[in-house]
Amino acid sequence: MNPYRSMLFVPGHKPSWADKGLASGADALILDLEDSVPFADKDEARGVTATTIDRLHAEGVRADVWVRPNAFVTGIQGSDLEAVIRPGLTGLFLPKVFDAEELVRIDAVVSHIEARQGLEAGSVGLIVSYETAVSMAHCEEIAAATPRISSLLGATGPSADVGRELGFEFTPAGLETLYLRSRLVLAARAAGLHHPVAGVWQDIKDLDGARQFCLDNKQLGYRGMVCIHPSHIAIANDVFTPSPEQVDFYRRMIEEFKVAEAAGSAAVDFEGQHIDIAHVKTAEGIIAQAEAIMAHA
């Protein structure tokens, strides 16, 4: 999966909002068929979303396009998938997942539609949003349920599904969800998923809070944020992009180590720090992340 610093929700039944999302600089759009679409508009939203995918695909937009279908338990997810799996769709952002068996079933449906549409097998990715207590209790099994899974979302916003399921009271400091967010990062990395995303910051006007939310999750190991407003995109892009100074530091570290290694040493004192091959691998990872972001930008 591309390293998404920012993913922006866009109501699927409002096609002009997709253009506003693109103008914000988001790395990916999530065209939403779930919570942001009134039930009476669900059928219409599928067709509008499919048309939007076709248009953005024809325009060759930079941002990847995902769709959040309705949850499997609603009984209408199949109709969503039938409508939106088509050229130009990067993947499905799955809400309110319960267990690994559900992911296996969804994978089978997606495989069938891919084949019928003439798409490359396995080309439609899945991002799992952990919003139920059951899913969080089994996050490791779910993360490894199918190779289609591209990333995980650690959703911890106030007064929404996760808060209701677990009964916690949201605070900006986030101590009430620290265990959950940490466990989801561990589940992602154990499954070989290197770009877990955090979300969401619901206070649209508190941009300082949004920045701190990004920084806190970055320190835990998240690599991007799911956003509900375009004003948060620039903040997420800034926080989750390795700085030029950081990249330069790690390039110097690698060069210094290579010199020491050529001289027969497996460790070196680099700017006051003990450096060995483990640190070099970390440096290479940061540089690769920065280069991937630049390539996708």
PyMOL commands that set and color helices and strands:
alter all, ss='L'
color gray80, all
select helices_A, chain A and resi 15-23+39-59+72-74+77-84+100-117+133-137+139-143+161-166+175-190+207-220+230-239+244-262+277-296
alter helices_A, ss='H'
color red, helices_A
select strands_A, chain A and resi 6-11+28-32+64-68+91-94+125-129+149-155+197-199+224-227+267-270+273-276
alter strands_A, ss='S'
color yellow, strands_A
deselect
rebuild
show_as cartoon
